[in-house]
Amino acid sequence: MHANTVIRDNIAPDGTNLSPMQISECRLTLGFIVGRQGDLEQACSSAWTD
């Protein structure tokens, strides 16, 4: 999924967020998609990672 690629590409090897807004938007999008599929627990986990 594109959002996972964006997250992976914008985190430095030391864990620093290179584009915090872009990463946040992708995490929220992933959480929204999973929530629409009915898995609220996974949705919250997707949106609130690190």
Secondary structure as GFF3:
##gff-version 3
##sequence-region A 1 50
A	DSSP	alpha_helix	2	9	.	.	.	ID=ss1
A	DSSP	alpha_helix	20	36	.	.	.	ID=ss2
A	DSSP	alpha_helix	40	47	.	.	.	ID=ss3
###
